Amino acid sequence: MNLYVGNLSYDLTEKDLSNAFGDYGIVTSARIITDRETGKNRGFAFVEMEEKSAGLNAIEGLNQKELFGRRLIVNEAKPKASRERARW
């Protein structure tokens, strides 16, 4: 199950994120999204849990909970929208 995690502390690492979600099940990936130009954390991430039940438990357990001084927003990630670009 793929989860969206928002309102992240800029000091949080992918390892920290993986550890927090690991309390709820097996984390297959934890990716903090960074700015392409600066490389700085943009304040949100995607965490993939091996099982849907683990993802649902993580949402229940971590949504609106504080981590590194920030209250997390955790919910199921929406599928990527089509990225077609107009050609001129």
C-alpha positions as CSV (number, residue, x, y, z in Angstrom):
1,M,0.0,0.0,0.0
2,N,1.4,3.4,-1.0
3,L,1.0,6.2,1.5
4,Y,1.3,10.0,1.2
5,V,2.9,11.6,4.2
6,G,2.7,15.4,4.5
7,N,3.8,18.2,6.8
8,L,7.2,16.6,7.4
9,S,10.0,18.3,9.4
10,Y,12.8,19.4,7.1
11,D,15.2,17.6,9.5
12,L,13.5,14.2,9.0
13,T,15.5,11.6,7.1
14,E,14.2,8.7,5.0
15,K,15.6,6.4,7.7
16,D,13.6,8.2,10.4
17,L,10.5,7.9,8.3
18,S,11.0,4.2,7.6
19,N,11.6,3.6,11.3
20,A,8.4,5.4,12.3
21,F,6.3,3.4,9.8
22,G,8.2,0.2,10.6
23,D,6.3,0.0,13.9
24,Y,3.2,-0.9,11.8
25,G,4.6,-3.4,9.4
26,I,7.2,-4.0,6.7
27,V,8.2,-0.8,4.8
28,T,9.3,-1.5,1.3
29,S,10.3,2.1,0.5
30,A,10.3,5.5,2.1
31,R,11.0,8.4,-0.3
32,I,11.2,12.1,0.8
33,I,10.5,14.3,-2.1
34,T,13.1,16.9,-2.8
35,D,13.3,20.1,-4.9
36,R,15.0,19.3,-8.2
37,E,17.1,22.5,-8.2
38,T,18.1,22.8,-4.5
39,G,17.8,19.2,-3.3
40,K,16.0,20.4,-0.2
41,N,13.2,18.4,1.4
42,R,9.8,19.6,0.1
43,G,7.9,18.6,3.3
44,F,6.2,15.5,2.0
45,A,7.0,11.8,1.2
46,F,5.7,8.5,0.0
47,V,6.0,5.4,2.1
48,E,5.2,2.0,0.6
49,M,4.1,-0.7,3.0
50,E,4.2,-4.4,2.1
51,E,0.7,-5.2,3.2
52,K,-2.5,-3.1,2.9
53,S,-3.4,-3.9,6.5
54,A,-0.1,-2.5,7.7
55,G,-0.7,0.7,5.7
56,L,-4.1,1.1,7.2
57,N,-2.7,0.6,10.7
58,A,0.0,3.2,10.0
59,I,-2.6,5.7,8.8
60,E,-4.6,5.1,12.0
61,G,-1.5,5.3,14.2
62,L,0.4,8.2,12.6
63,N,-2.1,10.6,11.1
64,Q,-2.1,13.8,13.1
65,K,0.7,12.5,15.4
66,E,3.7,14.5,16.0
67,L,7.1,13.5,14.6
68,F,10.2,15.8,14.8
69,G,8.0,18.6,16.1
70,R,5.4,18.5,13.2
71,R,1.9,17.0,13.1
72,L,1.9,14.4,10.2
73,I,-0.8,14.1,7.6
74,V,-0.9,10.4,6.5
75,N,-3.4,8.9,4.0
76,E,-3.5,6.6,1.1
77,A,-1.6,8.0,-1.9
78,K,-3.6,8.8,-5.0
79,P,-2.5,7.4,-8.3
80,K,-0.3,9.6,-10.4
81,A,-2.3,11.8,-12.8
82,S,-1.4,11.6,-16.5
83,R,1.6,13.8,-17.2
84,E,0.9,14.5,-20.9
85,R,2.2,17.8,-22.1
86,A,0.8,19.9,-24.9
87,R,3.1,20.0,-27.9
88,W,3.3,23.3,-29.6
